[in-house]
Structure formats: structure tokens, C-alpha cells
């Protein structure tokens, strides 16, 4: 019985130690899971950070996708902490940043949290898109001392682009201008009619040829 309990305790310890040793690194936008709402033509800037890695890093590999009809890619700026960068921006026009290789050469490796990069877009048109980070070519995030981070979670961010609503006060102002224009036109018509009546009235010889309603103003 004692032997069985000892074996069970050892097994539980092994499983617990293994579970504690396995961490999921995270590469995501900051602030995380943010909904961004902008108007067409605006600049959209998105910062990417890494955190919760199980050890120091020698580098990393990641990519990103989005809807190119909603967001137009402008630039990729890698955080200054990385001392080597190699990226493939061939397909950014169709919404794919295929991969970004990052390198960190100091022997101690890079601890987390750390900055990854900044993506800049222009809001190309109305609509919604999810900008999703991924593992690029799948080379992983190499740990200092050998091996890759066993598990990495990649974040997303939603971007909504639409026409900025016109404030109600603007509509009221426009309605007021329209009403003033109508009143002005009405007053001008009345004034012109009065002038016409006065001119015709001065020519008394034409009165017999005009209908009585004209002289009373009921026309």
C-alpha cells in the first residue's frame, strides 16, 4: 500500500511539474482584442507584442492576414529590440504578410514581454475586416539553449470602417437654410406680382382687356 501511494504521489508530481513547465507564449495586438472604428481614408496603426513565453528567445516567425478591400497596407516597422529582420511583403496588396523572421543575437536571449512590430494601414473603403496574426512559415519561436516555444497563441483585432455620421445639428441647420430660401423666393414672387400690377394699373387704357380677377390680385 505504501508503495502504491508513493508511486501515485510521484506520478502526480510529474504531471504537475510538466503542466507548470508548459506555457503558451502569446503574440497579439495591444490593446488585445480591440475593435477599431475609423472613417475611410484614415490611418490605422496596430502595435504587436509578445508575452508569457516559457524562456528567453533567439528569434521568431510570424505573419498576418486582412481584407485588402477594407485596409490598404502602408508599412511594417519592427520593434528596435530585434537586431535582424527578414520579411516577405510580396502579397500585402492582397491582404497577406507572408512571414516576418526576427532575430536576437545576444547570448542571454530576449525575455518576455517584448515588442514585436507595428503595422500601418490606410482605411481603403467601408466594411469590416479581422486582422489576424499567424505563425508565418511555421519556423516557430526558438528558445535560447535549443528548441522552440512549445505553444504560441496568435491574436486578432477587428477593424470597422464606415461613413462618419453627420451630427443632427447639421441637418437642422440645412433645413433652416432651405426654409429661409423658400421664404425669400416667395417674397420675391409677391414683390414682382405687385410691381406688375402697378405697371398695368398705370395703363388705364388696358383695363377693359384684362379680367377683373387680375385687378383684385386673385391670380
BAGUZA-6561 format. One line per field, with one value per residue (C-alpha): x, y, z. Coordinates in steps of 0.02 Angstrom, whole numbers, padded with zeros to 5 digits. Each point is the difference from the previous one (the first is absolute). Example, Ala and Ser with C-alpha at 12.3 -4.5 7.8 and 13.67 -1.06 7.14 Angstrom:
x (00615:00069)
y (-00225:00172)
z (00390:-00033)
***
This chain:
x (00000:00139:00086:-00161:-00024:00180:-00018:-00162:00081:00148:-00116:-00102:00159:00064:-00163:-00010:00179:-00024:-00159:00085:00147:-00107:-00050:-00085:00088:-00113:00025:-00142:-00054:00002:-00123:-00057:-00159:-00041:-00137:00065:-00126:00061:-00060:00060:00171:00056:00167:-00013:00151:00010:00134:00049:00078:00058:-00020:-00006:00136:00077:00179:00108:-00006:00126:-00128:-00174:-00105:-00173:-00117:-00168:-00155:-00141:-00128:00093:-00162:-00023:00180:00143:00173:00120:00148:00076:00111:00089:00035:00176:00038:00027:00168:-00040:-00157:-00050:-00177:-00100:-00121:-00032:-00186:-00049:-00105:-00114:-00004:00144:00160:00072:00137:00112:00158:00071:00172:00076:00186:00054:00039:-00119:-00149:-00152:-00115:-00187:-00099:00073:-00051:-00019:-00048:-00123:-00113:-00066:-00149:-00111:-00188:-00037:-00189:-00154:-00013:00068:00156:00090:00188:00064:00177:00067:00158:00069:00097:-00010:00181:-00056:00077:00171:00046:00174:00088:-00093:-00175:-00153:-00135:-00119:-00160:-00036:-00169:-00026:-00121:-00124:-00076:-00157:-00005:-00164:00003:-00156:-00062:00008:-00181:-00048:-00051:-00186:00041:00068:-00164:-00099:00112:-00024:-00190:00000:00098:-00123:-00148:00081:00029:-00183:-00063:00118:-00061:-00180:00028:00086:-00148:-00123:00106:00011:-00188:-00031:00116:-00085:-00171:00059:00068:-00159:-00107:00093:-00060:-00185:-00035:00040:-00121:-00147:00104:00052:-00110:-00068:00094:00166:-00039:-00052:00161:-00089:00108)
y (00000:00119:-00041:00037:00168:00046:-00042:00101:00149:-00009:-00009:00150:00098:-00042:00053:00161:00047:-00032:00105:00143:-00008:00015:00180:00072:00151:00134:00114:00125:00178:00125:00037:-00179:-00046:00181:00058:00148:00117:00130:00095:-00030:00074:-00009:-00072:-00159:-00042:-00168:-00047:-00183:-00069:-00169:-00066:-00154:-00099:-00140:00060:00129:00007:00003:00050:-00026:-00027:00074:00067:00088:00003:00126:00053:00108:00081:00075:00033:00053:-00048:00145:-00061:-00124:00070:-00132:00041:00064:-00142:-00121:00014:-00097:-00003:-00088:00018:-00043:00140:-00065:-00032:00145:00069:-00151:00003:-00118:00037:-00171:-00004:00106:-00081:00085:-00029:00039:-00036:00037:-00164:00031:00002:00114:-00013:00033:00109:00084:00109:-00088:00127:00133:-00019:00155:00000:00124:-00025:-00037:-00012:-00037:-00172:-00113:-00107:-00105:00023:-00170:-00043:-00174:-00106:00059:-00143:-00103:00016:00037:00103:-00075:-00003:00043:-00165:-00099:-00046:00106:00070:-00149:00099:00174:00086:00132:00144:00092:00173:00060:00160:00084:00134:00101:00172:00115:00046:00181:00083:00041:00185:00002:-00069:00131:00138:-00062:-00006:00178:00061:-00086:00081:00172:-00025:-00048:00154:00113:-00068:00021:00180:00037:-00074:00106:00156:-00034:-00026:00165:00091:-00077:00050:00179:00012:-00068:00111:00153:-00043:00030:-00026:-00188:-00030:-00053:-00140:-00076:-00114:00077:-00130:00075:00170:-00077:-00100:-00169:-00078)
z (00000:00043:-00163:-00097:00087:-00033:-00184:-00012:00084:-00117:-00151:00059:00029:-00173:-00084:00102:-00035:-00186:-00002:00089:-00119:-00157:-00033:-00151:-00070:-00069:-00151:-00009:-00031:00140:00068:-00028:-00094:-00039:-00119:-00100:-00083:-00125:-00153:-00180:-00035:00182:00056:00103:00109:00091:00127:00027:00160:00065:00177:00114:-00091:00101:-00027:-00083:-00190:-00141:-00130:-00071:-00155:-00028:-00134:-00019:-00110:-00030:-00131:-00126:-00062:00174:00055:-00112:00066:00027:00102:00121:00139:00105:00182:00030:00122:-00146:-00087:-00159:-00107:-00159:-00067:-00155:-00048:-00176:00028:00114:-00143:00017:00190:00045:00095:-00034:00131:00110:00069:00155:00074:00170:00012:00182:00087:00145:-00118:00003:00151:-00013:-00007:-00154:-00147:-00167:-00132:-00058:-00152:-00088:-00119:-00089:00012:-00183:00004:00103:00078:00136:00009:00128:00002:00054:00053:-00041:00006:-00167:-00080:00158:00054:00177:00139:00043:00183:00061:00035:-00134:-00056:-00038:00111:00013:-00023:-00065:-00006:-00134:00024:-00112:-00010:-00088:-00103:-00050:-00134:-00037:-00046:00150:00047:-00025:00165:00019:00019:-00178:-00068:00098:-00066:-00178:00023:00067:-00152:-00115:00088:-00011:-00186:-00026:00096:-00098:-00167:00056:00049:-00166:-00096:00099:-00030:-00186:-00011:00089:-00119:-00150:00065:00028:-00177:-00078:00111:-00066:-00176:00026:-00183:00022:00141:-00107:-00077:00167:00108:00163:00103:-00057:00078:00166:00012:-00009:-00135)
***
